[in-house]
């Protein structure tokens, strides 16, 4: 549960941080950076929705019937849920990889933070695809991503 709360807080802070990154880098940015910002914002908003479900709904479901959340269970195999789940993870991951690369390319903000985000975001967004290892994969991704976002946040302070 703690990893989901940490991820939700990071994603919410990430929405604010993305706006700051955009404003700071916009004068020197290229189309790649701009598209990355828009895709990352959309993907982060989708991730927030997923994480709210993880934090509120899933603990209730587990108490009722833990098999509901099995990878082969009715939720993950649902034709309604699975495409959203996969698409939101891909959009989130791609957007933040683009943002991370843009940070590295422009070198206006800390370059190492750009690398942390570019590596961590896909692990968070696509971590569930690692089945029983998803907790470990997502934990590493969330840690890298949040450290990168906090680093950028501190760098953007006046």
Residue pairs with C-beta under 8 A, 6 or more apart in sequence:
1 55
1 59
3 135
3 138
3 139
3 142
4 51
4 54
4 55
5 55
6 142
6 146
7 47
7 51
7 54
7 124
7 138
7 142
8 48
8 51
8 52
8 54
8 55
10 142
10 145
10 146
10 149
11 44
11 47
11 48
11 51
12 48
13 146
13 149
13 153
14 44
14 96
14 145
14 149
15 41
15 44
15 45
15 48
17 149
17 152
17 153
17 156
18 37
18 40
18 41
18 44
18 99
19 41
20 152
20 153
20 156
21 37
21 99
21 103
21 109
21 152
21 156
22 29
22 34
22 37
24 108
24 109
24 156
25 33
25 102
25 103
25 106
25 108
25 109
26 34
28 106
28 108
29 102
29 106
30 102
30 105
32 98
32 101
32 102
32 105
33 98
33 99
33 102
33 105
33 106
35 98
36 95
36 96
36 97
36 98
36 99
36 101
36 102
37 95
37 98
37 99
37 102
38 95
39 91
39 94
39 95
39 98
40 92
40 95
40 96
40 98
40 99
41 95
42 91
42 95
43 88
43 90
43 91
43 92
43 93
43 94
43 95
43 96
43 125
44 92
44 95
44 96
46 84
46 87
46 88
46 91
46 92
47 88
47 89
47 92
47 124
47 125
49 88
50 85
50 88
58 69
61 68
61 69
61 75
62 68
62 69
67 73
68 74
68 75
69 75
69 76
70 76
71 131
75 81
76 82
76 85
85 128
86 129
88 125
89 125
89 126
89 128
89 129
90 125
90 126
91 125
92 121
92 124
92 125
93 121
93 122
93 124
93 125
93 126
95 121
96 117
96 118
96 120
96 121
96 122
96 125
96 145
97 118
97 121
97 122
99 114
99 117
99 118
100 114
100 115
100 116
100 117
100 118
100 119
100 121
100 148
101 114
101 118
102 114
103 109
103 110
103 111
103 113
103 114
103 117
103 152
104 111
104 114
104 115
104 118
109 152
109 155
109 156
110 151
110 152
110 155
112 148
112 151
113 147
113 148
113 149
113 151
113 152
113 155
114 148
115 148
116 144
116 145
116 147
116 148
116 151
117 144
117 145
117 148
117 149
117 152
119 141
119 144
120 140
120 141
120 142
120 143
120 144
120 145
120 146
120 147
120 148
121 141
121 145
122 141
123 137
123 138
123 140
123 141
123 142
123 144
123 145
124 138
124 141
124 142
124 145
125 141
127 134
127 137
127 138
127 141
128 134
128 138
130 136
130 137
